Amino acid sequence: MMAEKTASESSGAFRVLLGVAAFIVIVAGLRMAQSLLVPLALAAFLTITSMPLLNWLRSMRVPNVLAIPLVLLLIIGLLAAVGFIATNSILAIREAVPIYVDRFAAIWDSALVWLLEHRVVVPGAIEEVILGPASLMNLVTGLLRGLAGFMSMAFLVALITLFLLAESSGVPRKL
């Protein structure tokens, strides 16, 4: 009787361990597929939210060949408006950067003075790493790389949305 209880307990522990392992594999797979799943989810969201407008255009006897591009242009226009607002915010931040750089340099200088007063030696290379042109170039390169990634994702989202909208008319017939 004792052996049966131990076997069932180990079987339960095995199931828990197997479940945890399966969960870890699924999460790792989702993280690896993130670059495709995020645009797909965004395109599905945009398609679902734009379906009432597309259905209304269809009810007004607008052909699919015109209704789908109209809805897609509206989506792209809304996303462009959001992008315009974000661009204006980035430009405002860019104008404020010199003020923050001067303030940071003043704080940095006062921190260096304080450290020297307390006999702490700070290598000169640290200042070059933090305030040097290489770090600024890395920042600009990262910004441009992020912008290119955003543009490619926006194109992918628009393309997936186009196909989902085009396919949406045939879904009720297929069900």
C-alpha positions in Angstrom: 0.0 0.0 0.0 2.9 2.3 0.8 4.5 1.6 -2.6 1.3 2.6 -4.4 1.1 5.9 -2.6 4.7 6.7 -3.4 4.2 5.9 -7.1 1.1 8.1 -7.2 2.9 10.9 -5.5 5.8 10.7 -7.9 3.4 10.5 -10.8 1.8 13.8 -9.5 5.2 15.4 -9.1 6.1 14.3 -12.6 2.9 15.9 -14.0 3.7 19.1 -12.3 7.2 19.1 -13.5 6.0 18.3 -17.0 3.5 21.1 -16.9 6.2 23.6 -15.8 8.5 22.4 -18.5 5.7 22.8 -21.1 5.0 26.3 -19.9 8.6 27.3 -20.2 8.8 25.9 -23.7 5.7 27.7 -24.8 6.9 31.0 -23.3 10.3 30.6 -24.9 8.6 29.9 -28.3 6.4 32.9 -28.0 9.3 35.1 -27.2 11.2 33.8 -30.2 8.2 34.4 -32.4 7.6 37.9 -30.9 8.8 39.7 -34.1 6.0 38.1 -36.1 3.3 37.8 -33.4 3.2 41.4 -32.3 2.6 42.8 -35.9 0.0 40.0 -36.4 -1.8 40.8 -33.2 -1.8 44.6 -34.0 -3.1 43.9 -37.5 -5.8 41.7 -36.2 -6.8 44.4 -33.7 -6.9 47.1 -36.4 -8.9 44.8 -38.7 -11.4 44.0 -36.0 -11.8 47.6 -34.9 -12.2 48.7 -38.6 -14.8 46.1 -39.5 -17.8 48.2 -38.6 -16.6 50.9 -41.0 -15.9 48.3 -43.7 -19.4 46.7 -43.2 -21.0 50.1 -43.4 -19.2 50.9 -46.6 -20.4 47.5 -48.0 -23.9 48.2 -46.9 -23.7 51.5 -48.9 -22.9 49.4 -51.9 -19.3 50.4 -52.1 -17.4 47.6 -53.9 -14.8 45.8 -51.9 -12.1 47.0 -54.4 -12.8 50.5 -53.1 -14.0 49.9 -49.6 -10.9 48.0 -48.4 -8.3 50.6 -49.7 -10.5 53.4 -48.1 -10.5 51.7 -44.7 -6.8 50.9 -45.0 -6.0 54.5 -46.0 -8.0 55.7 -42.9 -6.0 53.3 -40.7 -2.7 54.5 -42.2 -3.8 58.1 -41.8 -4.6 57.6 -38.1 -1.3 55.8 -37.6 0.5 58.7 -39.4 -1.2 61.2 -37.2 0.0 59.3 -34.1 3.5 59.2 -35.7 3.3 63.0 -36.3 2.5 63.6 -32.7 5.3 61.3 -31.6 7.7 63.1 -34.0 6.7 66.5 -32.6 7.3 65.1 -29.1 10.8 63.8 -30.1 11.6 67.2 -31.7 10.6 69.0 -28.4 12.8 66.6 -26.5 15.7 67.2 -28.9 15.4 71.0 -28.3 15.5 70.4 -24.6 18.5 68.0 -24.7 21.1 70.8 -24.5 19.6 72.1 -21.3 19.6 68.6 -19.8 23.2 68.0 -21.0 24.4 71.2 -19.4 22.5 70.3 -16.2 24.0 66.8 -16.2 27.5 68.2 -16.9 27.1 70.6 -13.9 25.9 67.7 -11.7 28.8 65.5 -13.0 31.3 68.2 -12.3 30.0 68.8 -8.7 30.0 65.0 -8.1 33.7 64.8 -9.3 34.6 67.7 -7.0 32.9 66.0 -4.1 34.7 62.7 -4.9 38.0 64.5 -5.1 37.4 66.3 -1.8 36.8 62.9 -0.2 40.0 61.5 -1.8 38.3 59.2 -4.3 40.2 58.9 -7.5 38.0 58.8 -10.6 39.6 57.7 -13.9 39.3 60.1 -16.8 38.0 57.4 -19.1 34.7 57.3 -17.2 33.9 60.9 -18.3 34.8 60.0 -21.9 32.5 56.9 -21.8 29.6 58.9 -20.3 29.9 62.2 -22.2 32.0 61.3 -25.2 31.1 61.5 -28.9 31.1 57.7 -29.2 28.3 57.3 -26.7 26.3 60.0 -28.5 26.9 58.3 -31.8 25.7 55.0 -30.3 22.6 56.8 -29.2 21.9 58.2 -32.7 22.6 54.9 -34.3 20.2 53.2 -31.9 17.6 55.8 -32.6 17.9 55.3 -36.4 17.9 51.5 -36.0 14.7 51.8 -34.0 13.1 54.0 -36.6 14.0 51.6 -39.4 12.5 48.7 -37.3 9.4 50.7 -36.7 8.9 51.5 -40.4 9.4 47.8 -41.4 6.9 46.8 -38.7 4.4 49.4 -39.8 4.7 48.1 -43.4 4.1 44.6 -42.2 1.1 45.6 -40.1 -0.4 47.4 -43.1 0.1 44.5 -45.4 -1.3 42.0 -42.9 -4.3 44.3 -42.3 -4.9 44.6 -46.0 -5.1 40.8 -46.4 -7.2 40.4 -43.3 -9.7 43.0 -44.5 -9.8 41.5 -48.0 -10.4 38.0 -46.5 -13.1 39.3 -44.0 -15.8 39.3 -46.6 -15.4 35.6 -47.2 -15.4 34.5 -43.5 -19.2 34.2 -43.1 -19.5 32.1 -46.2 -16.8 29.8 -45.0 -18.4 29.3 -41.6 
